[in-house]
Amino acid sequence: MKLLDIFLGNPLFIGAVAGLGLAIGGVVAEVAILTTLGGILLGLTVGGVAIMFATIQLCGGNHA
């Protein structure tokens, strides 16, 4: 239950799920604006996580 609370309290997880839901819902319902909005939301969420990970790795001194 504690693991579920961590995911549900995380805005990045909520954004990723919402974006994926909009993108899939837009494809199924053939509504282009939903697919576009879902793709934008999902892209921003995943891109934000990637940027934060890279920043933490570079600033933490963990160079590859």
C-alpha positions as CSV (number, residue, x, y, z in Angstrom):
1,M,0.0,0.0,0.0
2,K,2.9,2.3,0.8
3,L,4.3,1.8,-2.8
4,L,0.9,2.8,-4.2
5,D,0.9,6.0,-2.1
6,I,4.3,6.9,-3.5
7,F,3.1,6.6,-7.1
8,L,-0.2,8.4,-6.6
9,G,1.4,11.2,-4.7
10,N,3.9,11.8,-7.5
11,P,2.8,14.4,-10.0
12,L,5.2,13.0,-12.7
13,F,3.5,9.6,-12.5
14,I,0.1,11.2,-12.7
15,G,1.1,13.3,-15.7
16,A,2.5,10.3,-17.5
17,V,-0.6,8.3,-16.9
18,A,-2.8,11.1,-17.9
19,G,-0.8,11.7,-21.1
20,L,-0.8,8.1,-22.0
21,G,-4.5,7.9,-21.4
22,L,-5.2,10.9,-23.6
23,A,-3.0,9.6,-26.4
24,I,-4.6,6.1,-26.4
25,G,-8.1,7.5,-26.0
26,G,-7.5,9.9,-28.9
27,V,-6.4,7.1,-31.1
28,V,-9.3,4.8,-30.2
29,A,-11.9,7.6,-30.5
30,E,-10.1,9.0,-33.6
31,V,-10.0,12.5,-32.0
32,A,-6.8,14.1,-33.1
33,I,-6.7,16.9,-30.5
34,L,-6.8,14.3,-27.7
35,T,-3.9,12.4,-29.2
36,T,-2.0,15.6,-29.7
37,L,-2.5,16.8,-26.1
38,G,-1.8,13.4,-24.7
39,G,1.5,13.2,-26.7
40,I,2.5,16.6,-25.5
41,L,1.8,15.8,-21.9
42,L,3.5,12.5,-22.1
43,G,6.5,14.0,-23.9
44,L,6.9,16.8,-21.4
45,T,6.7,14.4,-18.5
46,V,9.2,11.8,-19.8
47,G,11.5,14.6,-21.1
48,G,11.4,16.3,-17.7
49,V,12.4,13.1,-15.9
50,A,15.3,12.6,-18.4
51,I,16.5,16.1,-17.9
52,M,16.3,15.9,-14.1
53,F,18.1,12.5,-14.1
54,A,20.9,13.9,-16.3
55,T,21.2,17.0,-14.1
56,I,21.5,14.9,-10.9
57,Q,24.1,12.6,-12.6
58,L,26.2,15.5,-13.8
59,C,25.9,17.6,-10.6
60,G,26.5,14.5,-8.4
61,G,29.8,13.7,-10.0
62,N,28.6,10.4,-11.4
63,H,30.0,10.9,-14.9
64,A,29.7,8.0,-17.3
